[in-house]
Amino acid sequence: MSSAHFLEGTHIYLREIRLSDANENYYRWMNDPEVTRFLESRFYPNSMESLQNYVLEKSRTTDNVFLGIFLKEDDRHIGNIKLGPINWIHRFGDVGVVIGEKDCWGRGYATEAIQLLTEHAFRTLNLNRLTAGCYSSNAGSTRAFLKAGWHQEGVRPRYFYSDGHYVDLVQLGILKPE
């Protein structure tokens, strides 16, 4: 494994997000309504400066693991995955993922990133539980977590307002294997 690759999978690798990653591509993703359709960040303007400040903020905390998703074949930054905030007392954290490059949607990269981060969270960070939440209308994200071995733990009806109507929150989780 290259020293630049924090976690390496079959098709992708994950590494820390660097200030240089908050570039025109990242800016394009975070201002594309199709990419941000299910992200809470869509409600706030994303300037290059705000993206760089976000990267700096996440790099300075001990309760977040913020990683870029890169294709192994060409080192292209295609998305991000975050674990956090982490509750170190109760040993759990929340996971969120975005694939910003639309030509990479539906190819299993989010699933692979979730699997890599899940294994790291349990084996290295010694967390006990991971959680995630998805809009019920975001079938791709829900499917990625389920394919990564996670379980649907519940549904909160009419939780989010999306595309002119309320949609459910799908709650997902996984426990550290005993």
N, CA, C and O of each residue as an XYZ file, in Angstrom:
712
protein
N       0.842     -1.179      0.000
C       0.000      0.000      0.000
C       0.883      1.236      0.000
O       1.823      1.331      0.789
N       0.587      2.174     -0.874
C       1.313      3.430     -0.920
C       1.090      4.187      0.380
O       0.033      4.066      0.999
N       2.086      4.968      0.797
C       1.931      5.723      2.037
C       0.848      6.781      1.919
O       0.326      7.228      2.940
N       0.490      7.200      0.701
C      -0.562      8.193      0.505
C      -1.943      7.578      0.677
O      -2.925      8.289      0.887
N      -2.013      6.258      0.588
C      -3.298      5.577      0.682
C      -3.541      5.177      2.136
O      -2.899      4.269      2.664
N      -4.471      5.868      2.760
C      -4.782      5.576      4.150
C      -5.478      4.228      4.269
O      -5.092      3.390      5.085
N      -6.499      4.026      3.458
C      -7.212      2.754      3.404
C      -7.349      2.387      1.936
O      -7.735      3.222      1.118
N      -7.035      1.146      1.601
C      -7.038      0.750      0.196
C      -7.979     -0.414     -0.050
O      -7.966     -1.408      0.677
N      -8.793     -0.278     -1.081
C      -9.724     -1.313     -1.481
C      -9.361     -1.864     -2.840
O      -8.233     -1.698     -3.302
N     -10.301     -2.511     -3.477
C     -10.084     -3.104     -4.790
C     -10.022     -2.057     -5.885
O      -9.131     -2.098     -6.734
N     -10.969     -1.108     -5.876
C     -11.069     -0.116     -6.942
C     -10.733      1.301     -6.488
O     -10.430      2.169     -7.306
N     -10.790      1.526     -5.180
C     -10.595      2.870     -4.636
C      -9.595      2.834     -3.484
O      -9.251      1.780     -2.950
N      -9.152      4.026     -3.132
C      -8.442      4.190     -1.867
C      -8.984      5.438     -1.191
O      -9.514      6.335     -1.847
N      -8.847      5.484      0.115
C      -9.267      6.621      0.920
C      -8.032      7.249      1.531
O      -7.122      6.551      1.981
N      -8.008      8.553      1.544
C      -6.954      9.276      2.254
C      -7.535     10.571      2.802
O      -8.633     10.982      2.428
N      -6.775     11.212      3.703
C      -7.251     12.449      4.303
C      -7.518     13.492      3.218
O      -6.845     13.535      2.188
N      -8.502     14.313      3.477
C      -8.779     15.437      2.590
C      -7.760     16.522      2.915
O      -7.586     16.906      4.072
N      -7.101     16.999      1.887
C      -6.103     18.063      2.019
C      -6.692     19.366      1.496
O      -7.654     19.366      0.727
N      -6.112     20.447      1.915
C      -6.567     21.750      1.444
C      -6.554     21.812     -0.087
O      -7.426     22.430     -0.696
N      -5.574     21.177     -0.690
C      -5.486     21.176     -2.161
C      -6.645     20.413     -2.814
O      -6.906     20.590     -4.004
N      -7.338     19.572     -2.048
C      -8.501     18.841     -2.574
C      -9.745     19.727     -2.653
O     -10.686     19.411     -3.381
N      -9.752     20.823     -1.914
C     -10.858     21.785     -1.976
C     -10.623     22.672     -3.201
O     -10.313     23.858     -3.090
N     -10.782     22.057     -4.357
C     -10.449     22.706     -5.622
C     -11.703     22.909     -6.474
O     -12.825     22.791     -5.980
N     -11.504     23.212     -7.748
C     -12.630     23.483     -8.655
C     -13.582     22.287     -8.774
O     -14.794     22.476     -8.873
N     -13.048     21.061     -8.766
C     -13.920     19.885     -8.852
C     -14.826     19.775     -7.628
O     -16.034     19.576     -7.755
N     -14.237     19.906     -6.455
C     -14.992     19.833     -5.207
C     -16.044     20.957     -5.182
O     -17.194     20.733     -4.806
N     -15.637     22.149     -5.583
C     -16.544     23.290     -5.649
C     -17.712     22.980     -6.594
O     -18.862     23.290     -6.283
N     -17.418     22.371     -7.743
C     -18.450     22.007     -8.718
C     -19.452     21.026     -8.097
O     -20.662     21.196     -8.249
N     -18.947     19.997     -7.396
C     -19.841     19.019     -6.767
C     -20.802     19.700     -5.802
O     -22.017     19.505     -5.847
N     -20.206     20.512     -4.922
C     -20.981     21.074     -3.822
C     -21.943     22.179     -4.260
O     -22.728     22.678     -3.454
N     -21.882     22.555     -5.530
C     -22.808     23.535     -6.080
C     -23.654     22.947     -7.202
O     -24.307     23.678     -7.947
N     -23.639     21.627     -7.316
C     -24.451     20.939     -8.313
C     -25.702     20.413     -7.608
O     -25.598     19.525     -6.761
N     -26.879     20.940     -7.939
C     -28.109     20.509     -7.251
C     -28.379     19.010     -7.350
O     -29.012     18.440     -6.461
N     -27.914     18.373     -8.403
C     -28.121     16.926     -8.537
C     -27.241     16.161     -7.544
O     -27.685     15.174     -6.957
N     -26.005     16.608     -7.356
C     -25.075     15.961     -6.410
C     -25.515     16.214     -4.973
O     -25.458     15.309     -4.140
N     -25.949     17.427     -4.678
C     -26.265     17.799     -3.292
C     -27.741     17.611     -2.943
O     -28.181     18.040     -1.876
N     -28.494     16.988     -3.811
C     -29.942     16.842     -3.634
C     -30.325     16.284     -2.264
O     -31.347     16.679     -1.702
N     -29.522     15.375     -1.727
C     -29.847     14.736     -0.455
C     -28.882     15.139      0.664
O     -28.837     14.485      1.706
N     -28.118     16.200      0.457
C     -27.172     16.671      1.466
C     -27.731     17.901      2.160
O     -28.296     18.781      1.510
N     -27.577     17.967      3.464
C     -28.040     19.141      4.195
C     -27.229     20.379      3.824
O     -27.706     21.501      3.997
N     -26.035     20.196      3.326
C     -25.189     21.330      2.934
C     -25.766     22.095      1.745
O     -25.311     23.199      1.448
N     -26.754     21.530      1.063
C     -27.337     22.219     -0.091
C     -28.063     23.495      0.311
O     -28.328     24.345     -0.539
N     -28.388     23.644      1.581
C     -29.112     24.816      2.048
C     -28.205     26.016      2.324
O     -28.687     27.103      2.641
N     -26.903     25.815      2.202
C     -25.939     26.876      2.500
C     -25.076     27.117      1.272
O     -24.709     26.171      0.574
N     -24.752     28.368      1.005
C     -23.888     28.637     -0.151
C     -22.498     28.040      0.068
O     -21.955     28.086      1.172
N     -21.945     27.491     -0.980
C     -20.614     26.886     -0.911
C     -19.658     27.664     -1.798
O     -19.660     27.515     -3.020
N     -18.854     28.485     -1.172
C     -17.796     29.191     -1.894
C     -16.522     28.369     -1.780
O     -16.448     27.443     -0.972
N     -15.542     28.695     -2.567
C     -14.251     28.022     -2.453
C     -13.692     28.232     -1.045
O     -13.134     27.308     -0.455
N     -13.840     29.432     -0.512
C     -13.347     29.739      0.830
C     -14.072     28.914      1.898
O     -13.435     28.415      2.826
N     -15.395     28.764      1.777
C     -16.131     27.980      2.780
C     -15.745     26.503      2.709
O     -15.670     25.840      3.743
N     -15.500     25.982      1.514
C     -15.058     24.588      1.385
C     -13.674     24.403      2.001
O     -13.432     23.413      2.692
N     -12.774     25.335      1.760
C     -11.435     25.250      2.343
C     -11.496     25.352      3.866
O     -10.781     24.636      4.568
N     -12.350     26.242      4.376
C     -12.514     26.360      5.832
C     -13.079     25.070      6.427
O     -12.672     24.659      7.514
N     -14.009     24.434      5.725
C     -14.580     23.165      6.185
C     -13.492     22.092      6.257
O     -13.413     21.359      7.244
N     -12.666     21.994      5.236
C     -11.573     21.023      5.220
C     -10.618     21.291      6.389
O     -10.221     20.358      7.087
N     -10.253     22.540      6.602
C      -9.360     22.885      7.713
C      -9.994     22.546      9.062
O      -9.329     22.005      9.945
N     -11.267     22.861      9.217
C     -11.981     22.569     10.463
C     -11.986     21.070     10.757
O     -11.696     20.661     11.881
N     -12.308     20.257      9.770
C     -12.357     18.807      9.970
C     -10.975     18.238     10.255
O     -10.854     17.262     10.995
N      -9.940     18.825      9.686
C      -8.580     18.312      9.905
C      -8.069     18.624     11.303
O      -7.112     18.003     11.765
N      -8.684     19.564     11.970
C      -8.224     19.988     13.301
C      -8.973     19.319     14.444
O      -8.645     19.551     15.607
N      -9.978     18.489     14.140
C     -10.757     17.874     15.210
C     -10.336     16.427     15.414
O      -9.799     15.781     14.514
N     -10.592     15.942     16.611
C     -10.304     14.537     16.911
C     -11.576     13.697     16.915
O     -11.533     12.498     17.193
N     -12.699     14.324     16.609
C     -13.948     13.562     16.616
C     -14.526     13.364     15.213
O     -15.701     13.028     15.065
N     -13.700     13.573     14.184
C     -14.106     13.330     12.805
C     -12.976     12.670     12.030
O     -11.802     12.987     12.221
N     -13.348     11.754     11.158
C     -12.422     11.186     10.176
C     -13.008     11.582      8.829
O     -14.065     11.086      8.437
N     -12.326     12.472      8.121
C     -12.823     13.032      6.868
C     -11.860     12.623      5.756
O     -10.711     13.063      5.718
N     -12.349     11.771      4.850
C     -11.483     11.167      3.844
C     -12.023     11.386      2.433
O     -13.233     11.434      2.210
N     -11.101     11.516      1.500
C     -11.465     11.564      0.090
C     -11.514     10.154     -0.470
O     -10.792      9.263     -0.021
N     -12.372      9.969     -1.449
C     -12.495      8.702     -2.168
C     -11.815      8.907     -3.518
O     -12.201      9.786     -4.288
N     -10.802      8.091     -3.797
C     -10.003      8.229     -5.017
C      -9.997      6.925     -5.794
O      -9.887      5.845     -5.213
N     -10.116      7.032     -7.112
C      -9.996      5.846     -7.965
C      -8.538      5.426     -8.012
O      -7.654      6.264     -8.194
N      -8.282      4.143     -7.851
C      -6.915      3.641     -7.894
C      -6.318      3.754     -9.297
O      -5.120      3.997     -9.445
N      -7.149      3.579    -10.327
C      -6.631      3.534    -11.689
C      -6.033      4.857    -12.150
O      -5.100      4.861    -12.953
N      -6.556      5.989    -11.652
C      -6.034      7.274    -12.135
C      -5.911      8.338    -11.043
O      -5.695      9.512    -11.343
N      -6.047      7.934     -9.784
C      -5.936      8.849     -8.641
C      -6.942      9.997     -8.686
O      -6.692     11.057     -8.113
N      -8.069      9.800     -9.356
C      -9.083     10.850     -9.462
C      -9.917     10.894     -8.192
O     -10.409      9.867     -7.723
N     -10.071     12.085     -7.643
C     -10.886     12.334     -6.453
C     -12.347     12.345     -6.899
O     -12.769     13.235     -7.637
N     -13.120     11.350     -6.446
C     -14.505     11.219     -6.931
C     -15.550     11.498     -5.860
O     -16.733     11.623     -6.175
N     -15.138     11.598     -4.604
C     -16.102     11.833     -3.535
C     -15.433     11.879     -2.185
O     -14.207     11.850     -2.076
N     -16.260     11.951     -1.154
C     -15.773     12.019      0.224
C     -16.612     11.125      1.113
O     -17.767     10.817      0.818
N     -15.993     10.717      2.218
C     -16.708      9.960      3.244
C     -16.247     10.490      4.600
O     -15.066     10.766      4.810
N     -17.201     10.624      5.510
C     -16.891     11.186      6.819
C     -17.460     10.290      7.911
O     -18.589      9.810      7.819
N     -16.667     10.081      8.927
C     -17.102      9.427     10.157
C     -17.045     10.492     11.237
O     -15.970     10.990     11.574
N     -18.194     10.835     11.775
C     -18.207     11.846     12.815
C     -19.514     12.604     12.837
O     -20.251     12.639     11.851
N     -19.782     13.194     13.949
C     -18.891     13.216     15.095
C     -18.805     11.840     15.765
O     -19.768     11.074     15.771
N     -17.657     11.553     16.315
C     -17.424     10.315     17.050
C     -17.629     10.594     18.536
O     -17.074     11.549     19.079
N     -18.419      9.764     19.179
C     -18.583      9.829     20.620
C     -17.609      8.796     21.201
O     -17.871      7.594     21.166
N     -16.485      9.283     21.736
C     -15.426      8.389     22.224
C     -15.800      7.707     23.536
O     -15.226      6.669     23.864
N     -16.736      8.255     24.286
C     -17.159      7.629     25.540
C     -18.027      6.410     25.249
O     -17.788      5.327     25.783
N     -19.026      6.589     24.408
C     -19.955      5.502     24.102
C     -19.549      4.717     22.852
O     -20.177      3.711     22.521
N     -18.501      5.176     22.156
C     -17.858      4.470     21.046
C     -18.781      4.270     19.839
O     -18.945      3.158     19.337
N     -19.379      5.385     19.388
C     -20.174      5.331     18.166
C     -19.918      6.572     17.327
O     -19.401      7.575     17.819
N     -20.284      6.490     16.069
C     -20.151      7.624     15.172
C     -21.098      7.493     13.996
O     -21.617      6.417     13.701
N     -21.306      8.616     13.338
C     -22.212      8.692     12.200
C     -21.393      8.776     10.910
O     -20.355      9.436     10.867
N     -21.867      8.107      9.869
C     -21.161      8.066      8.589
C     -21.995      8.761      7.520
O     -23.207      8.566      7.429
N     -21.328      9.568      6.720
C     -21.951     10.197      5.562
C     -21.029     10.062      4.372
O     -19.807     10.076      4.522
N     -21.609      9.930      3.185
C     -20.805      9.720      1.979
C     -21.416     10.494      0.820
O     -22.636     10.631      0.725
N     -20.566     10.994     -0.048
C     -21.022     11.630     -1.283
C     -20.078     11.222     -2.413
O     -18.856     11.269     -2.273
N     -20.667     10.828     -3.515
C     -19.906     10.623     -4.751
C     -20.220     11.832     -5.616
O     -21.336     11.974     -6.115
N     -19.245     12.693     -5.791
C     -19.451     13.945     -6.509
C     -19.362     13.826     -8.019
O     -19.984     14.601     -8.745
N     -18.592     12.861     -8.492
C     -18.434     12.672     -9.933
C     -19.559     11.780    -10.435
O     -19.593     10.585    -10.140
N     -20.474     12.360    -11.188
C     -21.686     11.644    -11.605
C     -21.394     10.433    -12.493
O     -22.175      9.482    -12.509
N     -20.288     10.453    -13.225
C     -19.960      9.283    -14.049
C     -19.549      8.089    -13.187
O     -19.372      6.985    -13.702
N     -19.397      8.305    -11.880
C     -19.026      7.233    -10.951
C     -20.215      6.734    -10.131
O     -20.052      5.846     -9.294
N     -21.389      7.280    -10.352
C     -22.580      6.829     -9.630
C     -22.959      5.425    -10.078
O     -22.843      5.085    -11.255
N     -23.410      4.620     -9.137
C     -23.921      3.287     -9.441
C     -22.851      2.264     -9.777
O     -23.166      1.217    -10.342
N     -21.607      2.533     -9.449
C     -20.507      1.615     -9.769
C     -19.958      0.882     -8.550
O     -18.991      0.129     -8.662
N     -20.568      1.097     -7.389
C     -20.145      0.391     -6.180
C     -19.054      1.086     -5.385
O     -18.571      0.540     -4.393
N     -18.654      2.286     -5.805
C     -17.572      2.975     -5.093
C     -17.996      3.427     -3.695
O     -17.198      3.364     -2.760
N     -19.244      3.882     -3.541
C     -19.715      4.269     -2.208
C     -19.752      3.058     -1.285
O     -19.356      3.151     -0.123
N     -20.225      1.924     -1.792
C     -20.262      0.695     -0.994
C     -18.860      0.314     -0.540
O     -18.654     -0.018      0.627
N     -17.905      0.358     -1.444
C     -16.533      0.000     -1.097
C     -15.955      0.963     -0.065
O     -15.259      0.540      0.858
N     -16.242      2.260     -0.216
C     -15.761      3.251      0.748
C     -16.385      3.009      2.128
O     -15.698      3.097      3.146
N     -17.676      2.707      2.156
C     -18.356      2.421      3.424
C     -17.737      1.191      4.082
O     -17.510      1.188      5.291
N     -17.464      0.154      3.305
C     -16.852     -1.062      3.860
C     -15.470     -0.761      4.438
O     -15.148     -1.221      5.533
N     -14.657      0.000      3.720
C     -13.305      0.331      4.192
C     -13.363      1.141      5.486
O     -12.634      0.856      6.436
N     -14.231      2.147      5.518
C     -14.324      2.987      6.711
C     -14.920      2.213      7.891
O     -14.502      2.410      9.033
N     -15.881      1.344      7.627
C     -16.483      0.526      8.682
C     -15.429     -0.369      9.329
O     -15.342     -0.449     10.554
N     -14.633     -1.039      8.501
C     -13.578     -1.909      9.036
C     -12.577     -1.106      9.865
O     -12.165     -1.547     10.937
N     -12.191      0.056      9.379
C     -11.260      0.926     10.110
C     -11.872      1.361     11.454
O     -11.191      1.359     12.479
N     -13.140      1.728     11.438
C     -13.807      2.192     12.658
C     -13.833      1.103     13.730
O     -13.658      1.393     14.913
N     -14.049     -0.136     13.322
C     -14.141     -1.225     14.286
C     -12.767     -1.753     14.687
O     -12.512     -1.964     15.873
N     -11.889     -1.967     13.728
C     -10.585     -2.578     14.035
C      -9.576     -1.599     14.632
O      -8.876     -1.938     15.586
N      -9.498     -0.407     14.089
C      -8.470      0.540     14.512
C      -8.968      1.510     15.577
O      -8.284      1.751     16.571
N     -10.157      2.063     15.367
C     -10.689      3.051     16.312
C     -11.437      2.406     17.470
O     -11.771      3.079     18.445
N     -11.702      1.106     17.369
C     -12.391      0.346     18.407
C     -13.778      0.904     18.733
O     -14.211      0.892     19.886
N     -14.464      1.391     17.699
C     -15.835      1.826     17.908
C     -16.739      0.596     17.994
O     -16.389     -0.479     17.506
N     -17.882      0.765     18.609
C     -18.823     -0.337     18.802
C     -19.997     -0.284     17.832
O     -20.568     -1.319     17.488
N     -20.356      0.918     17.392
C     -21.554      1.097     16.560
C     -21.344      2.250     15.601
O     -20.727      3.261     15.935
N     -21.871      2.071     14.401
C     -21.900      3.136     13.401
C     -23.341      3.333     12.962
O     -24.120      2.383     12.896
N     -23.682      4.575     12.663
C     -25.030      4.892     12.214
C     -24.956      5.770     10.972
O     -23.932      6.392     10.689
N     -26.051      5.807     10.247
C     -26.192      6.693      9.086
C     -27.675      6.934      8.880
O     -28.514      6.146      9.316
N     -27.981      8.018      8.221
C     -29.361      8.320      7.877
C     -29.450      8.738      6.426
O     -28.584      9.453      5.922
N     -30.509      8.288      5.750
C     -30.708      8.600      4.337
C     -32.147      9.046      4.108
O     -33.067      8.569      4.771
N     -32.329      9.953      3.176
C     -33.670     10.276      2.717
C     -34.235      9.004      2.094
O     -33.517      8.293      1.390
N     -35.506      8.707      2.339
C     -36.094      7.497      1.749
C     -36.099      7.568      0.221
O     -36.117      6.534     -0.446
N     -36.085      8.762     -0.325
C     -36.048      8.921     -1.778
C     -34.643      8.737     -2.355
O     -34.465      8.740     -3.573
N     -33.658      8.578     -1.490
C     -32.273      8.372     -1.927
C     -31.961      6.868     -1.915
O     -31.216      6.379     -1.067
N     -32.542      6.164     -2.865
C     -32.400      4.701     -2.909
C     -30.956      4.278     -3.106
O     -30.545      3.249     -2.568
N     -30.175      5.034     -3.857
C     -28.780      4.661     -4.111
C     -27.949      4.636     -2.845
O     -27.158      3.714     -2.641
N     -28.114      5.625     -1.999
C     -27.354      5.675     -0.754
C     -27.779      4.554      0.191
O     -26.936      3.875      0.776
N     -29.076      4.367      0.336
C     -29.558      3.280      1.189
C     -29.013      1.944      0.698
O     -28.544      1.130      1.493
N     -29.075      1.723     -0.593
C     -28.583      0.472     -1.183
C     -27.083      0.285     -0.917
O     -26.640     -0.826     -0.626
N     -26.301      1.371     -1.016
C     -24.851      1.274     -0.778
C     -24.558      0.804      0.641
O     -23.697     -0.051      0.846
N     -25.268      1.357      1.624
C     -25.049      0.936      3.012
C     -25.475     -0.515      3.226
O     -24.767     -1.281      3.880
N     -26.619     -0.891      2.681
C     -27.083     -2.274      2.844
C     -26.120     -3.255      2.184
O     -25.840     -4.314      2.747
N     -25.608     -2.921      1.001
C     -24.644     -3.791      0.322
C     -23.332     -3.878      1.095
O     -22.602     -4.862      0.973
N     -23.034     -2.856      1.886
C     -21.813     -2.847      2.705
C     -21.983     -3.637      4.003
O     -21.068     -3.682      4.826
N     -23.146     -4.257      4.189
C     -23.359     -5.093      5.375
C     -24.105     -4.411      6.502
O     -24.290     -5.003      7.566
N     -24.534     -3.184      6.293
C     -25.301     -2.466      7.301
C     -26.751     -2.967      7.300
O     -27.155     -3.720      6.414
N     -27.528     -2.539      8.305
C     -28.916     -2.949      8.445
C     -29.811     -1.719      8.590
O     -29.418     -0.704      9.166
N     -31.008     -1.838      8.059
C     -31.988     -0.786      8.299
C     -32.527     -0.984      9.705
O     -33.050     -2.048     10.035
N     -32.396      0.041     10.528
C     -32.804     -0.062     11.927
C     -34.140      0.609     12.215
O     -34.769      0.354     13.243
N     -34.559      1.457     11.307
C     -35.828      2.127     11.540
C     -36.130      3.155     10.476
O     -35.330      3.419      9.579
N     -37.312      3.724     10.608
C     -37.763      4.776      9.701
C     -38.432      5.850     10.548
O     -39.254      5.545     11.413
N     -38.081      7.095     10.298
C     -38.774      8.217     10.918
C     -39.637      8.852      9.834
O     -39.119      9.475      8.907
N     -40.946      8.694      9.950
C     -41.848      9.185      8.900
C     -41.794     10.708      8.735
O     -41.670     11.463      9.699
N     -41.893     11.121      7.466
C     -41.985     12.530      7.093
C     -40.977     13.397      7.831
O     -41.348     14.415      8.413
N     -39.740     13.018      7.815
C     -38.681     13.666      8.586
C     -38.045     14.837      7.834
O     -37.741     15.868      8.434
N     -37.846     14.683      6.528
C     -37.183     15.699      5.708
C     -38.157     16.292      4.700
O     -39.057     15.608      4.213
N     -37.968     17.565      4.394
C     -38.716     18.202      3.321
C     -37.830     18.196      2.089
O     -36.754     18.793      2.092
N     -38.274     17.531      1.043
C     -37.444     17.336     -0.139
C     -38.300     17.366     -1.397
O     -39.329     16.694     -1.480
N     -37.868     18.141     -2.359
C     -38.549     18.211     -3.657
C     -40.039     18.500     -3.517
O     -40.856     17.927     -4.237
N     -40.393     19.390     -2.589
C     -41.771     19.824     -2.463
C     -42.678     18.994     -1.578
O     -43.873     19.276     -1.477
N     -42.126     17.969     -0.932
C     -42.948     17.169     -0.014
C     -42.055     16.521      1.050
O     -40.828     16.522      0.946
N     -42.703     15.978      2.060
C     -41.962     15.322      3.140
C     -41.625     13.886      2.768
O     -42.426     13.178      2.158
N     -40.419     13.474      3.149
C     -39.979     12.096      2.927
C     -39.451     11.536      4.246
O     -39.066     12.283      5.146
N     -39.442     10.229      4.339
C     -38.993      9.545      5.550
C     -37.470      9.576      5.679
O     -36.748      9.704      4.690
N     -37.011      9.458      6.901
C     -35.607      9.233      7.209
C     -35.419      7.737      7.400
O     -36.079      7.133      8.246
N     -34.532      7.133      6.626
C     -34.181      5.723      6.790
C     -32.955      5.678      7.704
O     -31.909      6.234      7.371
N     -33.086      5.023      8.843
C     -31.986      4.914      9.803
C     -31.270      3.590      9.598
O     -31.883      2.522      9.596
N     -29.960      3.686      9.426
C     -29.126      2.509      9.166
C     -28.083      2.388     10.258
O     -27.705      3.383     10.877
N     -27.618      1.172     10.496
C     -26.604      0.975     11.505
C     -25.884     -0.341     11.336
O     -26.313     -1.229     10.599
N     -24.772     -0.434     12.045
C     -24.004     -1.672     12.076
C     -23.265     -1.726     13.410
O     -22.759     -0.712     13.891
N     -23.210     -2.898     13.991
C     -22.495     -3.123     15.252
C     -21.168     -3.824     14.970
O     -21.036     -4.590     14.015
N     -20.203     -3.541     15.818
C     -18.921     -4.231     15.728
C     -19.161     -5.718     15.948
O     -19.850     -6.106     16.891
N     -18.592     -6.551     15.080
C     -18.753     -7.991     15.282
C     -18.133     -8.424     16.617
O     -17.091     -7.919     17.034
N     -18.805     -9.367     17.266
C     -18.298     -9.844     18.555
C     -17.281    -10.915     18.385
O     -16.753    -11.427     19.372
